[in-house]
Amino acid sequence: MAKKSRAKKAKLPKTKCCVSASKCGRCPLRMLKNGTLPEGYTVRKRELVRLDGKKVSKKKLAKAA
């Protein structure tokens, strides 16, 4: 039997911050601070946005991560 390799999947940020007191692991604000936000994305007004101004979609976000 062949072994299946389990590639570690990158955590995707949420598209909007849930404003909880203890920030969750996928919070865009926390990921921005830690530097783990995918390339080309930033956070404005607690919402995940793209630097080029296009809409954020989960499909494109998964591709970027």
PDB file of N, CA, C and O in Angstrom:
ATOM      1  N   MET A   1       0.825  -1.187   0.000  1.00  0.00           N
ATOM      2  CA  MET A   1       0.000   0.000   0.000  1.00  0.00           C
ATOM      3  C   MET A   1       0.869   1.250   0.000  1.00  0.00           C
ATOM      4  O   MET A   1       1.888   1.325   0.687  1.00  0.00           O
ATOM      5  N   ALA A   2       0.457   2.181  -0.752  1.00  0.00           N
ATOM      6  CA  ALA A   2       1.182   3.446  -0.826  1.00  0.00           C
ATOM      7  C   ALA A   2       0.746   4.363   0.306  1.00  0.00           C
ATOM      8  O   ALA A   2      -0.431   4.427   0.661  1.00  0.00           O
ATOM      9  N   LYS A   3       1.717   5.067   0.860  1.00  0.00           N
ATOM     10  CA  LYS A   3       1.405   6.017   1.931  1.00  0.00           C
ATOM     11  C   LYS A   3       0.851   7.297   1.331  1.00  0.00           C
ATOM     12  O   LYS A   3       1.330   7.767   0.299  1.00  0.00           O
ATOM     13  N   LYS A   4      -0.140   7.848   1.968  1.00  0.00           N
ATOM     14  CA  LYS A   4      -0.682   9.135   1.522  1.00  0.00           C
ATOM     15  C   LYS A   4       0.005  10.234   2.301  1.00  0.00           C
ATOM     16  O   LYS A   4       0.018  10.218   3.532  1.00  0.00           O
ATOM     17  N   SER A   5       0.574  11.187   1.588  1.00  0.00           N
ATOM     18  CA  SER A   5       1.215  12.311   2.272  1.00  0.00           C
ATOM     19  C   SER A   5       0.152  13.350   2.587  1.00  0.00           C
ATOM     20  O   SER A   5      -0.693  13.673   1.752  1.00  0.00           O
ATOM     21  N   ARG A   6       0.209  13.846   3.761  1.00  0.00           N
ATOM     22  CA  ARG A   6      -0.766  14.853   4.182  1.00  0.00           C
ATOM     23  C   ARG A   6      -0.096  16.220   4.170  1.00  0.00           C
ATOM     24  O   ARG A   6       0.626  16.588   5.097  1.00  0.00           O
ATOM     25  N   ALA A   7      -0.347  16.945   3.126  1.00  0.00           N
ATOM     26  CA  ALA A   7       0.201  18.294   3.033  1.00  0.00           C
ATOM     27  C   ALA A   7      -0.567  19.196   3.984  1.00  0.00           C
ATOM     28  O   ALA A   7      -1.794  19.134   4.058  1.00  0.00           O
ATOM     29  N   LYS A   8       0.156  20.024   4.703  1.00  0.00           N
ATOM     30  CA  LYS A   8      -0.494  20.923   5.644  1.00  0.00           C
ATOM     31  C   LYS A   8      -1.206  22.021   4.869  1.00  0.00           C
ATOM     32  O   LYS A   8      -0.586  22.764   4.108  1.00  0.00           O
ATOM     33  N   LYS A   9      -2.504  22.112   5.069  1.00  0.00           N
ATOM     34  CA  LYS A   9      -3.312  23.099   4.376  1.00  0.00           C
ATOM     35  C   LYS A   9      -3.210  24.433   5.112  1.00  0.00           C
ATOM     36  O   LYS A   9      -3.295  24.481   6.339  1.00  0.00           O
ATOM     37  N   ALA A  10      -3.030  25.506   4.360  1.00  0.00           N
ATOM     38  CA  ALA A  10      -2.932  26.832   4.962  1.00  0.00           C
ATOM     39  C   ALA A  10      -4.299  27.256   5.492  1.00  0.00           C
ATOM     40  O   ALA A  10      -5.324  27.016   4.854  1.00  0.00           O
ATOM     41  N   LYS A  11      -4.302  27.881   6.653  1.00  0.00           N
ATOM     42  CA  LYS A  11      -5.558  28.384   7.204  1.00  0.00           C
ATOM     43  C   LYS A  11      -5.975  29.608   6.414  1.00  0.00           C
ATOM     44  O   LYS A  11      -5.192  30.539   6.228  1.00  0.00           O
ATOM     45  N   LEU A  12      -7.211  29.599   5.952  1.00  0.00           N
ATOM     46  CA  LEU A  12      -7.724  30.737   5.210  1.00  0.00           C
ATOM     47  C   LEU A  12      -8.356  31.728   6.175  1.00  0.00           C
ATOM     48  O   LEU A  12      -9.042  31.324   7.114  1.00  0.00           O
ATOM     49  N   PRO A  13      -8.137  33.009   5.958  1.00  0.00           N
ATOM     50  CA  PRO A  13      -8.771  33.990   6.840  1.00  0.00           C
ATOM     51  C   PRO A  13     -10.260  34.101   6.559  1.00  0.00           C
ATOM     52  O   PRO A  13     -10.717  33.824   5.450  1.00  0.00           O
ATOM     53  N   LYS A  14     -11.009  34.508   7.568  1.00  0.00           N
ATOM     54  CA  LYS A  14     -12.424  34.793   7.372  1.00  0.00           C
ATOM     55  C   LYS A  14     -12.520  36.063   6.530  1.00  0.00           C
ATOM     56  O   LYS A  14     -11.567  36.840   6.470  1.00  0.00           O
ATOM     57  N   THR A  15     -13.657  36.278   5.885  1.00  0.00           N
ATOM     58  CA  THR A  15     -13.801  37.472   5.062  1.00  0.00           C
ATOM     59  C   THR A  15     -14.181  38.680   5.896  1.00  0.00           C
ATOM     60  O   THR A  15     -14.012  39.817   5.455  1.00  0.00           O
ATOM     61  N   LYS A  16     -14.696  38.445   7.108  1.00  0.00           N
ATOM     62  CA  LYS A  16     -15.079  39.534   7.988  1.00  0.00           C
ATOM     63  C   LYS A  16     -14.731  39.150   9.421  1.00  0.00           C
ATOM     64  O   LYS A  16     -14.896  37.993   9.808  1.00  0.00           O
ATOM     65  N   CYS A  17     -14.255  40.102  10.207  1.00  0.00           N
ATOM     66  CA  CYS A  17     -13.900  39.856  11.598  1.00  0.00           C
ATOM     67  C   CYS A  17     -15.169  39.689  12.435  1.00  0.00           C
ATOM     68  O   CYS A  17     -16.131  40.439  12.269  1.00  0.00           O
ATOM     69  N   CYS A  18     -15.166  38.705  13.333  1.00  0.00           N
ATOM     70  CA  CYS A  18     -16.351  38.457  14.154  1.00  0.00           C
ATOM     71  C   CYS A  18     -16.360  39.309  15.432  1.00  0.00           C
ATOM     72  O   CYS A  18     -17.315  39.233  16.205  1.00  0.00           O
ATOM     73  N   VAL A  19     -15.339  40.100  15.663  1.00  0.00           N
ATOM     74  CA  VAL A  19     -15.227  41.052  16.765  1.00  0.00           C
ATOM     75  C   VAL A  19     -15.345  40.371  18.132  1.00  0.00           C
ATOM     76  O   VAL A  19     -15.918  40.939  19.062  1.00  0.00           O
ATOM     77  N   SER A  20     -14.805  39.160  18.253  1.00  0.00           N
ATOM     78  CA  SER A  20     -14.815  38.513  19.559  1.00  0.00           C
ATOM     79  C   SER A  20     -13.654  39.053  20.390  1.00  0.00           C
ATOM     80  O   SER A  20     -12.643  39.501  19.849  1.00  0.00           O
ATOM     81  N   ALA A  21     -13.815  39.004  21.705  1.00  0.00           N
ATOM     82  CA  ALA A  21     -12.779  39.543  22.594  1.00  0.00           C
ATOM     83  C   ALA A  21     -11.481  38.756  22.439  1.00  0.00           C
ATOM     84  O   ALA A  21     -10.405  39.346  22.345  1.00  0.00           O
ATOM     85  N   SER A  22     -11.576  37.431  22.410  1.00  0.00           N
ATOM     86  CA  SER A  22     -10.389  36.613  22.161  1.00  0.00           C
ATOM     87  C   SER A  22     -10.409  36.243  20.684  1.00  0.00           C
ATOM     88  O   SER A  22     -11.164  35.360  20.276  1.00  0.00           O
ATOM     89  N   LYS A  23      -9.603  36.897  19.897  1.00  0.00           N
ATOM     90  CA  LYS A  23      -9.616  36.732  18.448  1.00  0.00           C
ATOM     91  C   LYS A  23      -9.384  35.267  18.058  1.00  0.00           C
ATOM     92  O   LYS A  23      -8.508  34.599  18.608  1.00  0.00           O
ATOM     93  N   CYS A  24     -10.176  34.785  17.111  1.00  0.00           N
ATOM     94  CA  CYS A  24     -10.052  33.401  16.659  1.00  0.00           C
ATOM     95  C   CYS A  24      -8.792  33.245  15.805  1.00  0.00           C
ATOM     96  O   CYS A  24      -8.175  34.242  15.428  1.00  0.00           O
ATOM     97  N   GLY A  25      -8.416  32.043  15.506  1.00  0.00           N
ATOM     98  CA  GLY A  25      -7.210  31.765  14.730  1.00  0.00           C
ATOM     99  C   GLY A  25      -7.288  32.209  13.285  1.00  0.00           C
ATOM    100  O   GLY A  25      -6.256  32.430  12.651  1.00  0.00           O
ATOM    101  N   ARG A  26      -8.494  32.344  12.752  1.00  0.00           N
ATOM    102  CA  ARG A  26      -8.680  32.729  11.352  1.00  0.00           C
ATOM    103  C   ARG A  26      -9.051  34.197  11.188  1.00  0.00           C
ATOM    104  O   ARG A  26      -9.388  34.623  10.083  1.00  0.00           O
ATOM    105  N   CYS A  27      -8.998  34.969  12.249  1.00  0.00           N
ATOM    106  CA  CYS A  27      -9.369  36.379  12.210  1.00  0.00           C
ATOM    107  C   CYS A  27      -8.428  37.132  11.269  1.00  0.00           C
ATOM    108  O   CYS A  27      -7.210  37.019  11.407  1.00  0.00           O
ATOM    109  N   PRO A  28      -8.970  37.902  10.312  1.00  0.00           N
ATOM    110  CA  PRO A  28      -8.105  38.628   9.387  1.00  0.00           C
ATOM    111  C   PRO A  28      -7.202  39.639  10.090  1.00  0.00           C
ATOM    112  O   PRO A  28      -6.084  39.890   9.639  1.00  0.00           O
ATOM    113  N   LEU A  29      -7.681  40.222  11.196  1.00  0.00           N
ATOM    114  CA  LEU A  29      -6.854  41.180  11.939  1.00  0.00           C
ATOM    115  C   LEU A  29      -5.643  40.485  12.558  1.00  0.00           C
ATOM    116  O   LEU A  29      -4.528  41.003  12.492  1.00  0.00           O
ATOM    117  N   ARG A  30      -5.858  39.326  13.152  1.00  0.00           N
ATOM    118  CA  ARG A  30      -4.754  38.574  13.761  1.00  0.00           C
ATOM    119  C   ARG A  30      -3.776  38.100  12.700  1.00  0.00           C
ATOM    120  O   ARG A  30      -2.562  38.175  12.890  1.00  0.00           O
ATOM    121  N   MET A  31      -4.309  37.606  11.566  1.00  0.00           N
ATOM    122  CA  MET A  31      -3.438  37.117  10.500  1.00  0.00           C
ATOM    123  C   MET A  31      -2.612  38.254   9.890  1.00  0.00           C
ATOM    124  O   MET A  31      -1.468  38.043   9.489  1.00  0.00           O
ATOM    125  N   LEU A  32      -3.186  39.450   9.821  1.00  0.00           N
ATOM    126  CA  LEU A  32      -2.455  40.616   9.324  1.00  0.00           C
ATOM    127  C   LEU A  32      -1.316  40.959  10.272  1.00  0.00           C
ATOM    128  O   LEU A  32      -0.202  41.246   9.834  1.00  0.00           O
ATOM    129  N   LYS A  33      -1.594  40.930  11.560  1.00  0.00           N
ATOM    130  CA  LYS A  33      -0.590  41.254  12.569  1.00  0.00           C
ATOM    131  C   LYS A  33       0.539  40.230  12.577  1.00  0.00           C
ATOM    132  O   LYS A  33       1.710  40.589  12.699  1.00  0.00           O
ATOM    133  N   ASN A  34       0.180  38.943  12.447  1.00  0.00           N
ATOM    134  CA  ASN A  34       1.184  37.875  12.466  1.00  0.00           C
ATOM    135  C   ASN A  34       1.935  37.747  11.146  1.00  0.00           C
ATOM    136  O   ASN A  34       2.982  37.101  11.087  1.00  0.00           O
ATOM    137  N   GLY A  35       1.406  38.360  10.084  1.00  0.00           N
ATOM    138  CA  GLY A  35       2.054  38.262   8.783  1.00  0.00           C
ATOM    139  C   GLY A  35       1.698  36.997   8.032  1.00  0.00           C
ATOM    140  O   GLY A  35       2.424  36.603   7.120  1.00  0.00           O
ATOM    141  N   THR A  36       0.590  36.341   8.394  1.00  0.00           N
ATOM    142  CA  THR A  36       0.187  35.105   7.736  1.00  0.00           C
ATOM    143  C   THR A  36      -0.948  35.310   6.742  1.00  0.00           C
ATOM    144  O   THR A  36      -1.489  34.340   6.212  1.00  0.00           O
ATOM    145  N   LEU A  37      -1.306  36.542   6.489  1.00  0.00           N
ATOM    146  CA  LEU A  37      -2.351  36.845   5.511  1.00  0.00           C
ATOM    147  C   LEU A  37      -1.780  36.586   4.116  1.00  0.00           C
ATOM    148  O   LEU A  37      -0.629  36.940   3.860  1.00  0.00           O
ATOM    149  N   PRO A  38      -2.556  35.973   3.199  1.00  0.00           N
ATOM    150  CA  PRO A  38      -2.029  35.702   1.853  1.00  0.00           C
ATOM    151  C   PRO A  38      -1.581  36.979   1.139  1.00  0.00           C
ATOM    152  O   PRO A  38      -2.069  38.073   1.423  1.00  0.00           O
ATOM    153  N   GLU A  39      -0.655  36.812   0.221  1.00  0.00           N
ATOM    154  CA  GLU A  39      -0.105  37.924  -0.545  1.00  0.00           C
ATOM    155  C   GLU A  39      -1.208  38.608  -1.349  1.00  0.00           C
ATOM    156  O   GLU A  39      -2.022  37.934  -1.979  1.00  0.00           O
ATOM    157  N   GLY A  40      -1.240  39.932  -1.332  1.00  0.00           N
ATOM    158  CA  GLY A  40      -2.219  40.676  -2.119  1.00  0.00           C
ATOM    159  C   GLY A  40      -3.503  40.994  -1.372  1.00  0.00           C
ATOM    160  O   GLY A  40      -4.438  41.537  -1.960  1.00  0.00           O
ATOM    161  N   TYR A  41      -3.565  40.666  -0.086  1.00  0.00           N
ATOM    162  CA  TYR A  41      -4.758  40.928   0.720  1.00  0.00           C
ATOM    163  C   TYR A  41      -4.405  41.803   1.915  1.00  0.00           C
ATOM    164  O   TYR A  41      -3.278  41.765   2.406  1.00  0.00           O
ATOM    165  N   THR A  42      -5.366  42.588   2.378  1.00  0.00           N
ATOM    166  CA  THR A  42      -5.206  43.414   3.561  1.00  0.00           C
ATOM    167  C   THR A  42      -6.555  43.529   4.252  1.00  0.00           C
ATOM    168  O   THR A  42      -7.548  42.976   3.780  1.00  0.00           O
ATOM    169  N   VAL A  43      -6.593  44.246   5.368  1.00  0.00           N
ATOM    170  CA  VAL A  43      -7.827  44.397   6.137  1.00  0.00           C
ATOM    171  C   VAL A  43      -8.157  45.877   6.256  1.00  0.00           C
ATOM    172  O   VAL A  43      -7.314  46.685   6.646  1.00  0.00           O
ATOM    173  N   ARG A  44      -9.394  46.220   5.915  1.00  0.00           N
ATOM    174  CA  ARG A  44      -9.885  47.594   6.084  1.00  0.00           C
ATOM    175  C   ARG A  44     -11.253  47.522   6.730  1.00  0.00           C
ATOM    176  O   ARG A  44     -12.126  46.782   6.277  1.00  0.00           O
ATOM    177  N   LYS A  45     -11.436  48.287   7.785  1.00  0.00           N
ATOM    178  CA  LYS A  45     -12.707  48.325   8.519  1.00  0.00           C
ATOM    179  C   LYS A  45     -13.159  46.926   8.936  1.00  0.00           C
ATOM    180  O   LYS A  45     -14.329  46.572   8.797  1.00  0.00           O
ATOM    181  N   ARG A  46     -12.211  46.138   9.449  1.00  0.00           N
ATOM    182  CA  ARG A  46     -12.456  44.767   9.930  1.00  0.00           C
ATOM    183  C   ARG A  46     -12.948  43.812   8.860  1.00  0.00           C
ATOM    184  O   ARG A  46     -13.550  42.786   9.178  1.00  0.00           O
ATOM    185  N   GLU A  47     -12.700  44.134   7.589  1.00  0.00           N
ATOM    186  CA  GLU A  47     -13.128  43.283   6.487  1.00  0.00           C
ATOM    187  C   GLU A  47     -11.931  43.003   5.580  1.00  0.00           C
ATOM    188  O   GLU A  47     -11.115  43.889   5.324  1.00  0.00           O
ATOM    189  N   LEU A  48     -11.836  41.780   5.102  1.00  0.00           N
ATOM    190  CA  LEU A  48     -10.752  41.378   4.222  1.00  0.00           C
ATOM    191  C   LEU A  48     -10.971  41.976   2.834  1.00  0.00           C
ATOM    192  O   LEU A  48     -12.055  41.837   2.268  1.00  0.00           O
ATOM    193  N   VAL A  49      -9.955  42.640   2.282  1.00  0.00           N
ATOM    194  CA  VAL A  49     -10.044  43.240   0.951  1.00  0.00           C
ATOM    195  C   VAL A  49      -8.789  42.910   0.158  1.00  0.00           C
ATOM    196  O   VAL A  49      -7.739  42.608   0.726  1.00  0.00           O
ATOM    197  N   ARG A  50      -8.913  42.972  -1.158  1.00  0.00           N
ATOM    198  CA  ARG A  50      -7.757  42.772  -2.026  1.00  0.00           C
ATOM    199  C   ARG A  50      -7.086  44.108  -2.285  1.00  0.00           C
ATOM    200  O   ARG A  50      -7.751  45.142  -2.331  1.00  0.00           O
ATOM    201  N   LEU A  51      -5.788  44.091  -2.453  1.00  0.00           N
ATOM    202  CA  LEU A  51      -5.042  45.327  -2.693  1.00  0.00           C
ATOM    203  C   LEU A  51      -5.355  45.934  -4.051  1.00  0.00           C
ATOM    204  O   LEU A  51      -5.265  47.151  -4.218  1.00  0.00           O
ATOM    205  N   ASP A  52      -5.724  45.100  -5.031  1.00  0.00           N
ATOM    206  CA  ASP A  52      -6.012  45.633  -6.358  1.00  0.00           C
ATOM    207  C   ASP A  52      -7.450  46.117  -6.514  1.00  0.00           C
ATOM    208  O   ASP A  52      -7.820  46.597  -7.585  1.00  0.00           O
ATOM    209  N   GLY A  53      -8.267  46.002  -5.469  1.00  0.00           N
ATOM    210  CA  GLY A  53      -9.618  46.542  -5.488  1.00  0.00           C
ATOM    211  C   GLY A  53     -10.688  45.593  -5.966  1.00  0.00           C
ATOM    212  O   GLY A  53     -11.869  45.938  -5.932  1.00  0.00           O
ATOM    213  N   LYS A  54     -10.310  44.387  -6.418  1.00  0.00           N
ATOM    214  CA  LYS A  54     -11.299  43.421  -6.890  1.00  0.00           C
ATOM    215  C   LYS A  54     -12.013  42.782  -5.709  1.00  0.00           C
ATOM    216  O   LYS A  54     -11.571  42.905  -4.567  1.00  0.00           O
ATOM    217  N   LYS A  55     -13.133  42.091  -5.990  1.00  0.00           N
ATOM    218  CA  LYS A  55     -13.904  41.436  -4.937  1.00  0.00           C
ATOM    219  C   LYS A  55     -13.151  40.240  -4.379  1.00  0.00           C
ATOM    220  O   LYS A  55     -12.409  39.568  -5.095  1.00  0.00           O
ATOM    221  N   VAL A  56     -13.350  39.983  -3.092  1.00  0.00           N
ATOM    222  CA  VAL A  56     -12.748  38.833  -2.430  1.00  0.00           C
ATOM    223  C   VAL A  56     -13.690  37.647  -2.596  1.00  0.00           C
ATOM    224  O   VAL A  56     -14.859  37.725  -2.220  1.00  0.00           O
ATOM    225  N   SER A  57     -13.186  36.547  -3.160  1.00  0.00           N
ATOM    226  CA  SER A  57     -13.978  35.332  -3.246  1.00  0.00           C
ATOM    227  C   SER A  57     -13.188  34.214  -2.578  1.00  0.00           C
ATOM    228  O   SER A  57     -11.957  34.222  -2.585  1.00  0.00           O
ATOM    229  N   LYS A  58     -13.899  33.264  -2.009  1.00  0.00           N
ATOM    230  CA  LYS A  58     -13.236  32.176  -1.298  1.00  0.00           C
ATOM    231  C   LYS A  58     -12.391  31.331  -2.244  1.00  0.00           C
ATOM    232  O   LYS A  58     -11.361  30.789  -1.843  1.00  0.00           O
ATOM    233  N   LYS A  59     -12.820  31.216  -3.491  1.00  0.00           N
ATOM    234  CA  LYS A  59     -12.083  30.431  -4.474  1.00  0.00           C
ATOM    235  C   LYS A  59     -10.725  31.063  -4.769  1.00  0.00           C
ATOM    236  O   LYS A  59      -9.704  30.377  -4.795  1.00  0.00           O
ATOM    237  N   LYS A  60     -10.723  32.381  -4.993  1.00  0.00           N
ATOM    238  CA  LYS A  60      -9.464  33.089  -5.262  1.00  0.00           C
ATOM    239  C   LYS A  60      -8.592  33.160  -4.018  1.00  0.00           C
ATOM    240  O   LYS A  60      -7.365  33.149  -4.107  1.00  0.00           O
ATOM    241  N   LEU A  61      -9.228  33.232  -2.870  1.00  0.00           N
ATOM    242  CA  LEU A  61      -8.502  33.279  -1.609  1.00  0.00           C
ATOM    243  C   LEU A  61      -7.781  31.956  -1.368  1.00  0.00           C
ATOM    244  O   LEU A  61      -6.637  31.948  -0.912  1.00  0.00           O
ATOM    245  N   ALA A  62      -8.431  30.854  -1.668  1.00  0.00           N
ATOM    246  CA  ALA A  62      -7.827  29.534  -1.507  1.00  0.00           C
ATOM    247  C   ALA A  62      -6.645  29.364  -2.461  1.00  0.00           C
ATOM    248  O   ALA A  62      -5.647  28.731  -2.116  1.00  0.00           O
ATOM    249  N   LYS A  63      -6.763  29.926  -3.651  1.00  0.00           N
ATOM    250  CA  LYS A  63      -5.683  29.851  -4.627  1.00  0.00           C
ATOM    251  C   LYS A  63      -4.459  30.647  -4.173  1.00  0.00           C
ATOM    252  O   LYS A  63      -3.321  30.226  -4.382  1.00  0.00           O
ATOM    253  N   ALA A  64      -4.706  31.806  -3.548  1.00  0.00           N
ATOM    254  CA  ALA A  64      -3.626  32.677  -3.101  1.00  0.00           C
ATOM    255  C   ALA A  64      -2.886  32.099  -1.897  1.00  0.00           C
ATOM    256  O   ALA A  64      -1.700  32.369  -1.707  1.00  0.00           O
ATOM    257  N   ALA A  65      -3.573  31.317  -1.094  1.00  0.00           N
ATOM    258  CA  ALA A  65      -2.955  30.768   0.121  1.00  0.00           C
ATOM    259  C   ALA A  65      -2.166  29.535  -0.136  1.00  0.00           C
ATOM    260  O   ALA A  65      -1.592  28.965   0.792  1.00  0.00           O
TER     261      ALA A  65
END
